[in-house]
Structures are given as structure tokens and as C-alpha cells.
Amino acid sequence: MPDNNKETHLTYQQKKSIDYTLRLREVLSELPPFCKDYFRAIEPTTSAKTRISYAYDLRIFFKFLCEKNPAFKNGQIKDLTVEVLDRLLPVDIEEYQEYLKVYESHDHLVMNTEKGLARKMSSLRSFYNYYFKHQIIRTNPALFVSMPKLHDKAIIRLDIDEVAMLLDYIESCGDQLTGQRKAYYEKTKVRDLALITLLLGTGIRVSECVGLDLNDVDFKNNSIKVTRKGGNQMYVYFGSEVEMALYDYIEQIRKHTDALPGHENALFLSVQRKRISVRAVQDLVHKYASQVTPNKHITPHKLRSTYGTNLYRETGDIYLVADVLGHKDVNTTKKHYADLGDERRRKAATAVKLREE
């Protein structure tokens, strides 16, 4: 019989990696057999999450070929061989790119944003590159198709006063509630305040937040141990406001909650006494923020943007911001956090006088 106790000792990241690996095997069973060579080759240099994302993207590609491409229409995905890649022309890849903008899946329409479209095309390019570099195919039509243009979008973040308003609202909005809603709020208030204060005070990703265990919190050094993208671990330090919120939650709530088996180590628990999920954190951030800033769509990532911007504003050190946020490329940090152009544009609104006062 399997040893169920082993699962208890697995970290959140290990459990997610196992889940992604099992899902990848399931998707690979639907893809042409030759695809296994590609996924085996990229395993050492990619995360399990990246590989399952690529597999989903390639499943869409082969579904397109068997449903829309005249040369393979009405065929079976599992029957396709690697020779199919050599038979496609750049125009076929362009038609696939056009298809990705809007397509049907399980009786509902799927629409890809610019970012989603670019990722799926990048997956296909990587797939083609592997077989071309290994001289398994003679042509690489994906290389001759232009990647979708990504337009800059306005960076949404909370202003300083909005941060204070959000935290104040979490602390006091129970006064406006009654019945079951008030009971639920009282049950989760201390946890929600600690979680959102942690996101705002450290800039960690939502996946890093839900993956935290109790023993990752070190009040002696005011730090948390987070597992970054790619599996690297680092210590992130927090200030007194985060310290107070975390301490209150752990002492008042977490230490007195019996987590379900397999979730005993989790720092943040759901009301079902399981490790809180990414979706649950997204929902609770939206629930509170929509009442404070209804005109801004605030997500956990926007709280991360808020922290990064405030840290740069206070220190002027872009390399510090990149390090704390776990960015491998400082140019990513510069693009998203060093541009305080919005503040300059606000000043421009009052700089030019139309009439003398």
C-alpha cells in the first residue's frame, strides 16, 4: 500500500510539480507520439508548470491542423508523425496564428490577448526549433512568421492613500455587514489582513504567498523564505507592519486551527482548513479592493506592482527592486517599476495655465 504520510512531508512546490507532471503525462497521451522527445529534451531547463503550458498550447495547434488545415482535416491527432512539421508552410502557421485570436473549445469561445497569443506562438517556435536543430526536419516555417506585436498597457497600481484605505477597509468593513456575511468576515478578517499586508509589504508573488509554510516565517530576523520561479529559494525581509499582521494571525488564528491532513504546514488556510489556493487569494483581493478602488481592477499582481513602485520611489535603487522581486533581468524591473511617468503626467495637467488667475 502507498505511504500516505510521505505526501504530508512534501512542500507546496513539490506537490504542484507532481501535479503538473501527472497532467503533462495525461496531455502527452493525446498528442502525437513524437512529441515525447521534445518534452524529454526540455525537462532539464524548464519548470513543470512551463512544460504543461507548452503541452496545452501544442494540443491546440494539432487540434487546429486536424480540424481546419485542408491537408490534415478529419485526421486523428494521435496518427500524426513528425513529417507533418515539414509539410507545413509559413502560410499555414500564419493561419494558425489567426485562428488563435478566437476559436471554439468545448462549446464556448476562447479569445487570446496579445500576451496569450505571443506565448502560444513562442511555444510553437520552441517546438519547431528542437526538431530543426536536431535535423529531424528540414524546414522551420515558424521562424518566418512574425511574432504578434505587444502593445504597452497602462500599469495599474494602488496610490499611497489607496493602500491605507484598503487596509483600513479590511479592518473595519465588518461594521457594514450583517448575518452570515458578518460572521464570515469576522472568521477571516485577521487572516485576510495578514495576507494582503504581506503582499503589499514584500511584493511576493501570489504563488509564493500560498506556498509559504509556518516554518518559513522567521520573526527573529523578520523574514520569510520563499521559493521563486524556477525553484530557487531566497529570504525576503519585512517591516513592522507586516510583522504585526503576521504575528496576530499566527497567534490568534493559525495556531488554534487544526489543518486537514496534507495541509498541516501551510501558513495560510482556507475556511475548509486546507492550504489557501491562488484563486481564493485572487478572489479575496478583488472582494476588498473593488470596494475601495472600484475603477481599478486590482489583483495580487497589482499589489506586487504597488510594492515595487513604492520601493523604487523610496530608494531609487532599481537593482534592489529587481533583487527583492526576484527578477532575473533588471530590464523587466525598469520597464514596470522605474517608469513613474504617470506622476509626471499628473504634474503636466496643472503646469500649463490657460488663464491668468
GUFI-597400 format. One record per atom (N, C-alpha, C): residue in three letters; x, y, z. Coordinates in steps of 0.1 Angstrom, whole numbers, plus 5000, padded with zeros to 4 digits. Example, Ala and Ser with C-alpha at 12.3 -4.5 7.8 and 13.67 -1.06 7.14 Angstrom:
// GUFI-597400
ALA513249435078
ALA512349555078
ALA513249675078
SER512849785071
SER513749895071
SER512950005079
//
This chain:
// GUFI-597400
MET500849885000
MET500050005000
MET500950135000
PRO500450244993
PRO501250364993
PRO501350425007
ASP502450495010
ASP502650555022
ASP502150695022
ASN500950715027
ASN500250845026
ASN500950955035
ASN501750905044
ASN502451005053
ASN503551085045
LYS504051025034
LYS505051085026
LYS504551215020
GLU503251215016
GLU502651335010
GLU502651455020
THR502451425033
THR502451525043
THR503751605043
HIS504851535041
HIS506151605042
HIS506551675029
LEU505751665019
LEU506151735007
LEU505851885008
THR506651965002
THR506352105002
THR505352144992
TYR504752264993
TYR503752304983
TYR504352294969
GLN505552344967
GLN506152344954
GLN506352204949
GLN506752104957
GLN506851964953
GLN505551904949
LYS504551934957
LYS503151884953
LYS502651944940
LYS502952074937
LYS502552134925
LYS503352074913
SER504652044915
SER505451984905
SER504951854901
ILE504551774911
ILE504051644909
ILE502751654901
ASP501851744905
ASP500551764899
ASP500751804884
TYR501651894881
TYR501951934867
TYR502551824859
THR503451744865
THR504051624858
THR502951524854
LEU502051494863
LEU500951394860
LEU500051454850
ARG499751584850
ARG498951644840
ARG499651644826
LEU500951664826
LEU501651654814
LEU501651524808
ARG501751414816
ARG501651284810
ARG500251254804
GLU499251314810
GLU497851294805
GLU497751364792
VAL498251484791
VAL498151564778
VAL498951494767
LEU500151444771
LEU501051384761
LEU500351254755
SER499551194763
SER498851074758
SER497851114746
GLU497551244745
GLU496651294735
GLU497351344723
LEU498651374725
LEU499451434714
LEU500151324705
PRO500651364694
PRO501351264685
PRO502551204693
PRO502851084692
PRO503951014700
PRO505251084699
PHE505651144687
PHE506951204686
PHE507151324695
CYS506051384701
CYS506151504710
CYS506951464723
LYS506951344726
LYS507551304739
LYS509051334739
ASP509751324727
ASP511151354726
ASP511451504729
TYR510551594725
TYR510751734727
TYR510651764742
PHE509551714749
PHE509351734763
PHE510451674772
ARG510951564767
ARG512051504775
ARG513351584773
ALA513551654762
ALA514751734759
ALA514751864767
ILE513551924769
ILE513452054776
ILE513352044791
GLU513151914796
GLU512951894810
GLU514051954819
PRO515351944816
PRO516351994825
PRO516352154826
THR515852224816
THR515952364815
THR514652434818
THR513552364820
THR512252434822
THR511552374835
SER510652454840
SER509852404852
SER508652314847
ALA508152244856
ALA506952154853
ALA505852244848
LYS505652354854
LYS504552444850
LYS504752494836
THR505952524832
THR506252574818
THR505952454808
ARG506352334812
ARG506152224803
ARG504652194801
ILE503852204811
ILE502452174809
ILE501752284801
SER502252404803
SER501652514795
SER502052494780
TYR503252454777
TYR503652424763
TYR502752314758
ALA502552214766
ALA501752094761
ALA500252134758
TYR499652224766
TYR498352274763
TYR498352354750
ASP499352434748
ASP499452514736
ASP499652424723
LEU500452324724
LEU500652234713
LEU499452144710
ARG498652114720
ARG497452044718
ARG496452134709
ILE496452264712
ILE495652354704
ILE496152354689
PHE497452354688
PHE498052354674
PHE497652234666
PHE497752114672
PHE497451994665
PHE495951974663
LYS495152034672
LYS493652034670
LYS493352124658
PHE494052234657
PHE493752324646
PHE494052244633
LEU495252174632
LEU495552104620
LEU494552004616
CYS494051934625
CYS493051824622
CYS491651874620
GLU491451994624
GLU490052054622
GLU489952154611
LYS491052224608
LYS491052344599
LYS491952334587
ASN493152264588
ASN494052264577
ASN493652154567
PRO493452194554
PRO492952104544
PRO493751974543
ALA495051984545
ALA495951864543
ALA495751764553
PHE495251804565
PHE495151704576
PHE493751694582
LYS492751764575
LYS491451774581
LYS490851634582
ASN490151624594
ASN489451494597
ASN490351384601
GLY491651414602
GLY492651314607
GLY492651304622
GLN493351214627
GLN493451194642
GLN494851244647
ILE494751324657
ILE496051384663
ILE497051274666
LYS496651164672
LYS497551064676
LYS498250994664
ASP497651004652
ASP498250944640
ASP499251024633
LEU499351154637
LEU500351244631
LEU501751204634
THR502651214624
THR504051184626
THR504851314624
VAL506151304628
VAL506951424627
VAL507051484613
GLU506851404603
GLU506851454589
GLU505851564587
VAL504851574595
VAL503851674593
VAL504451814595
LEU505451834603
LEU506051964605
LEU506752004593
ASP507351914585
ASP508051954572
ASP507051994561
ARG505851944562
ARG504851964552
ARG504152104553
LEU504352164565
LEU503652294567
LEU504552414561
LEU503852514556
LEU504452634550
LEU504252754560
PRO505052854559
PRO504752974567
PRO503353024567
VAL502653004555
VAL501253054555
VAL500352964564
ASP500652844565
ASP499952754575
ASP500052804589
ILE501252844592
ILE501552894606
ILE500853034608
GLU500753114597
GLU500053234598
GLU498553214600
GLU498053114593
GLU496653084595
GLU496353034609
TYR497252954615
TYR497152914629
TYR497153034638
GLN498053134636
GLN498053254644
GLN496753324644
GLU496253334632
GLU494953404630
GLU493853324638
TYR493853194637
TYR492853104644
TYR492953124659
LEU494153154664
LEU494253164679
LEU493553284685
LYS493353384676
LYS492653504682
LYS491253474687
VAL490553394680
VAL489253344685
VAL488953204680
TYR488653114689
TYR488352974684
TYR487452914694
GLU486852804690
GLU485852734699
GLU486552624706
SER486252604719
SER486752494727
SER485652454737
HIS485252324735
HIS484252264744
HIS482952354744
ASP482552394732
ASP481252464731
ASP481352614736
HIS482552664738
HIS482552814742
HIS483752874734
LEU483653004733
LEU484653084725
LEU485853114734
VAL487053094729
VAL488253134736
VAL488853254728
MET489153354735
MET489853474729
MET491153494736
ASN492253504728
ASN493553524733
ASN493953674733
THR494453724744
THR495053854744
THR496353854736
GLU496953974734
GLU498253984728
GLU499253894735
LYS499253904748
LYS500253824756
LYS500053674754
GLY498753634754
GLY498453494753
GLY498753444739
LEU498553524729
LEU498853484715
LEU500353474713
ALA501053564719
ALA502553564718
ALA503153434725
ARG502553404736
ARG503053284743
ARG502853154735
LYS501653144729
LYS501353024721
LYS502253014709
MET502553124703
MET503453124691
MET504853094695
SER505253144707
SER506553114712
SER506752964715
SER505652904720
SER505652764723
SER505852684710
LEU505252724699
LEU505352654686
LEU506752674681
ARG507252794682
ARG508652824677
ARG509652734684
SER509552724697
SER510452634705
SER510252494701
PHE509052444698
PHE508852314694
PHE509452284681
TYR509352374671
TYR509952364658
TYR511452364659
ASN511952454667
ASN513452474668
ASN514052344672
TYR513452274682
TYR514052144687
TYR514252044675
TYR513252024667
TYR513351924656
TYR514251974645
PHE514252104643
PHE515052154632
PHE516552144636
LYS516852184648
LYS518252184653
LYS518852044654
HIS517951944656
HIS518451804657
HIS518351734643
GLN518051824633
GLN518051774619
GLN517051654617
ILE515951664624
ILE514851564623
ILE513951614612
ILE513851754610
ILE513051814599
ILE513951904592
ARG513651934579
ARG514452014570
ARG514152154570
THR512852184574
THR512352324573
THR511852374587
ASN511852504588
ASN511352564600
ASN510452684597
PRO509252664592
PRO508352764588
PRO507952864599
ALA507952814611
ALA507652904623
ALA508553024624
LEU509753004619
LEU510853104620
LEU510553224611
PHE509753204601
PHE509453304591
PHE508153384593
VAL507553354604
VAL506253414608
VAL506553514619
SER506153644617
SER506353744626
SER505553724639
MET506253744650
MET505553734663
MET504553844665
PRO503553824672
PRO502553934675
PRO503154044682
LYS502754164678
LYS503254284685
LYS502554304698
LEU503354334709
LEU502854354722
LEU502754504725
HIS501654564727
HIS501454704730
HIS501554724745
ASP502254844748
ASP502354874762
ASP500954904768
LYS500654864780
LYS499454884787
LYS499754974799
ALA498755054802
ALA498855134814
ALA499055044827
ILE500055084834
ILE500455004846
ILE499455044858
ILE498654954862
ILE497754974873
ILE498354944886
ARG498255034896
ARG498755014909
ARG497955104919
LEU498155074931
LEU497455154942
LEU498355274945
ASP497655384947
ASP498355504952
ASP498655484967
ILE499455574973
ILE499855564987
ILE498555564995
ASP497655664993
ASP496455675001
ASP495555564999
GLU495555504987
GLU494655384985
GLU495155264992
VAL496455254994
VAL497055135002
VAL496455145016
ALA496555265022
ALA496055285036
ALA494555265036
MET493755315026
MET492355295026
MET491955145025
LEU492755065017
LEU492454925016
LEU492654855029
LEU493754875036
LEU494054815049
LEU493054855059
ASP492654985059
ASP491655035069
ASP490354965066
TYR490054945053
TYR488754885050
TYR488654745055
ILE489754665053
ILE489754525057
ILE489554515072
GLU490154615080
GLU490054615094
GLU488654655099
SER487954735092
SER486654795097
SER485354765089
CYS485454705078
CYS484254685069
CYS483254595076
GLY483554525086
GLY482554445093
GLY481454525099
ASP481754655102
ASP480654735107
ASP479454755098
GLN479754735085
GLN478754755075
GLN477954625071
LEU478354515077
LEU477854385074
LEU476854325084
THR476054235080
THR475154165090
THR475054015087
GLY474453945096
GLY474153805094
GLY475353715090
GLN475253635080
GLN476253535076
GLN477453605070
ARG477253715063
ARG478353785057
ARG479253845068
LYS478653895079
LYS479453945090
LYS480153835097
ALA479553725099
ALA480153605106
ALA481353555098
TYR481253555085
TYR482353505076
TYR483453605077
TYR483153735076
TYR484153835077
TYR484953825090
GLU484253815101
GLU484953805114
GLU485853685115
LYS485453575108
LYS486253455108
LYS487553465100
THR487453545089
THR488653555080
THR489353685081
LYS488853785089
LYS489453925088
LYS490953925092
VAL491353855103
VAL492753855107
VAL493653795097
ARG493153685091
ARG493953615080
ARG494053705068
ASP492953765063
ASP492953845051
ASP493853965053
LEU493854025065
LEU494654145067
LEU496154105067
ALA496453995073
ALA497853945073
ALA498353915059
LEU497453855051
LEU497853815038
LEU498053935029
ILE497154025029
ILE497254145020
ILE498354235025
THR498554245038
THR499654325043
THR500954265038
LEU501054135039
LEU502254065034
LEU502554095019
LEU501554085011
LEU501654114997
LEU502154254994
LEU501454345001
LEU501854484999
LEU503154525005
GLY503554455016
GLY504854485023
GLY506054415018
THR505954315009
THR507054245004
THR507154234989
GLY505954244982
GLY505954234968
GLY506154084963
ILE505953984972
ILE506053854967
ILE504853814958
ARG505053714949
ARG504053674940
ARG502953594948
VAL501753584942
VAL500653514949
VAL501053374950
SER501753314940
SER502053174941
SER503053144952
GLU503953244955
GLU504953234965
GLU504253254979
CYS503253334979
CYS502453354992
CYS501753234996
VAL501053164987
VAL500253054991
VAL501152934994
GLY502352934988
GLY503352824991
GLY504052835004
LEU503852945012
LEU504552965024
LEU504152865035
ASP505052805042
ASP504752725054
ASP505052795066
LEU504452745077
LEU504652815090
LEU506152835094
ASN506952735091
ASN508352745094
ASN509152825085
ASP508552885075
ASP509152975066
ASP509253115071
VAL508453145082
VAL508353275088
VAL509353285100
ASP510253385100
ASP511253395110
ASP511153535116
PHE510453535128
PHE510253665134
PHE511553725141
LYS512553635143
LYS513753685148
LYS514453775139
ASN514453745126
ASN515053825115
ASN514053895107
ASN512753885110
ASN511753945102
ASN511853915088
SER511853785085
SER512053735071
SER511053615068
ILE510853595055
ILE510153475051
ILE511053415040
LYS511053285040
LYS511753205029
LYS510753175018
VAL511053225006
VAL510153204995
VAL510853124984
THR510053044977
THR510552974966
THR510253044953
ARG511153094946
ARG510953174934
ARG510653094922
LYS510353154911
LYS510253094898
LYS511453014895
GLY511352894890
GLY512552814887
GLY513052734899
GLY512452754911
GLY512752674922
GLY513752724932
ASN514352844928
ASN515352904937
ASN514752954950
GLN515452944961
GLN514852994974
GLN515653114978
MET514953214984
MET515653334990
MET514853385002
TYR515553465010
TYR514853525021
TYR514453665017
VAL513153695020
VAL512653825018
VAL512253885032
TYR512754015034
TYR512554075047
TYR511354165048
PHE510754175060
PHE509554265061
PHE509754355073
GLY508854465072
GLY508954565083
GLY507954535094
SER507854635103
SER507054615115
SER505554595112
GLU505054665102
GLU503554645099
GLU503254505095
VAL504054445086
VAL503954305082
VAL504154215094
GLU505154245102
GLU505354165114
GLU504154155123
MET503554275126
MET502354275135
MET501254195129
ALA500954215116
ALA499854145110
ALA500053995110
LEU501253955106
LEU501553815106
LEU501453745120
TYR502053815130
TYR502153765143
TYR500653755149
ASP499853855147
ASP498453845151
ASP497753725145
TYR497953705132
TYR497253595125
TYR497753455131
ILE499053445132
ILE499653315136
ILE499153285151
GLU499253385159
GLU498953365174
GLU497453345176
GLN496653425170
GLN495253435172
GLN494453325165
ILE494953295153
ILE494153205144
ILE494853085140
ARG496053095134
ARG496652975128
ARG497052875138
LYS497552915150
LYS497952815160
LYS496752735166
HIS495552795164
HIS494452735170
HIS493552665160
THR494052645148
THR493352585137
THR493952445133
ASP493252345134
ASP493752215130
ASP493552195115
ALA494652195108
ALA494552185093
ALA494352035090
LEU493752015078
LEU493451885073
LEU494751815070
PRO494751685070
PRO495951605066
PRO496551655053
GLY497851675052
GLY498551725040
GLY498651875039
HIS497951945049
HIS498052085049
HIS498452145062
GLU499052055071
GLU499452095084
GLU500452205085
ASN501352205074
ASN502452305074
ASN502152435068
ALA500952445061
ALA500652565054
ALA500452685063
LEU500952805059
LEU500852925067
LEU499352975066
PHE498952995054
PHE497553055052
PHE496652935048
LEU495552925056
LEU494552825054
LEU493252885049
SER492452805041
SER491152845038
SER490152815049
VAL488952845048
VAL487952815058
VAL487752665059
GLN488052595048
GLN487952445048
GLN489152385055
ARG490052465060
ARG491252415067
ARG492252355058
LYS492252395045
LYS493252345036
LYS494152465032
ARG495352445026
ARG496152545021
ARG495352635012
ILE495352765014
ILE494652855006
ILE495152844991
SER494252864982
SER494652854968
SER494952984961
VAL495552984950
VAL495853114943
VAL494553184939
ARG493553104934
ARG492253164931
ARG491553224943
ALA491653164954
ALA491053224966
ALA491653354970
VAL492953364969
VAL493653494972
VAL493253594961
GLN493153554949
GLN492753654938
GLN491353704941
ASP490453614946
ASP489053654949
ASP489053744961
LEU489753714971
LEU489653804983
LEU490253944981
VAL491353944973
VAL491954074969
VAL490954154962
HIS490254094952
HIS489254164944
HIS488054204953
LYS487654124962
LYS486554154971
LYS486754284978
TYR487954294984
TYR488154414992
TYR488554534983
ALA489454514974
ALA489854634966
ALA488754694957
SER487854614953
SER486754664944
SER485854764952
GLN485854754965
GLN485054844973
GLN485854974976
VAL487154964976
VAL488055084978
VAL488355164966
THR488755084955
THR489055154942
THR488255084931
PRO486955114930
PRO486155044920
PRO486555064906
ASN487255174903
ASN487655204889
ASN489055134885
LYS489655064895
LYS490854994892
LYS490654844894
HIS491054764885
HIS490954624886
HIS492254574893
ILE492154554906
ILE493254524914
ILE493354374917
THR494554314914
THR494854174915
THR496054164924
PRO496354044929
PRO497554024937
PRO498854084929
HIS498854064916
HIS500054114909
HIS500054264909
LYS498954334910
LYS498854474911
LYS499454524924
LEU499154444935
LEU499754474948
LEU501254464947
ARG501754364939
ARG503254344937
ARG503754474930
SER503054514920
SER503454634913
SER503454764922
THR502454764931
THR502454874940
THR503654874949
TYR504054764954
TYR505254754963
TYR506454784955
GLY506654734943
GLY507854764935
GLY507954914932
THR506854974929
THR506855114926
THR507255204938
ASN506655164950
ASN506955234962
ASN508355214967
LEU508855094965
LEU510255074969
LEU511255154960
TYR510955154947
TYR511855234939
TYR511755384942
ARG510555434945
ARG510255574948
ARG511055614961
GLU511155524970
GLU511755554983
GLU513255534982
THR513755444974
THR515255414974
THR515955464962
GLY515255464950
GLY515855504938
GLY516855394933
ASP516855274939
ASP517755174936
ASP517055064928
ILE517155064914
ILE516454974906
ILE516954824908
TYR518254814911
TYR518854684913
TYR518354624926
LEU518154704936
LEU517554654948
LEU516154604946
VAL515354674938
VAL513954634935
VAL513954504927
ALA514854494917
ALA514954374909
ALA515354254918
ASP516254274927
ASP516654164936
ASP515554114946
VAL514854214952
VAL513754184961
VAL512654114954
LEU512354164942
LEU511154104935
LEU511553974928
GLY512853934928
GLY513253814922
GLY513253814907
HIS513553934901
HIS513653944886
HIS515053904882
LYS515153814872
LYS516453774867
LYS517053884857
ASP516153954851
ASP516554064841
ASP516154194847
VAL517154284850
VAL516854414856
VAL516054504846
ASN516054464833
ASN515354544823
ASN513854524825
THR513454404830
THR512054384833
THR511554474844
THR512454494854
THR512154584865
THR512054734861
LYS513054774852
LYS513054904847
LYS511754934840
LYS511254844832
LYS510054864824
LYS508854884832
HIS508754814843
HIS507454814851
HIS507554904863
TYR508654924869
TYR508654994881
TYR509455124881
ALA510455144872
ALA511155264872
ALA510555374864
ASP509455344857
ASP508755444849
ASP507655504858
LEU508055624863
LEU507055694871
LEU506455804862
GLY506255774849
GLY505755874840
GLY504355924843
ASP503655834850
ASP502255874854
ASP502255994863
GLU503255994872
GLU503356104882
GLU503756234874
ARG504656224865
ARG505056334857
ARG503856384849
ARG503056294843
ARG501956344835
ARG500856414844
ARG500756374856
ARG499856444865
ARG500256584867
LYS501656604869
LYS502156744871
LYS501856824858
ALA501956764847
ALA501756834834
ALA500356894833
ALA499356824840
ALA498056874839
ALA497857004845
THR498657044855
THR498557174862
THR499657274858
ALA500557224850
ALA501757314846
ALA501457424837
VAL500457404828
VAL500157504818
VAL498857574822
LYS498957704823
LYS497757784827
LYS497157844815
LEU495857824814
LEU495057874802
LEU494658024805
ARG494458054817
ARG494058194820
ARG494858234833
GLU495258364833
GLU495958414845
GLU494958424856
GLU495358384868
GLU494458384879
GLU494358534884
//
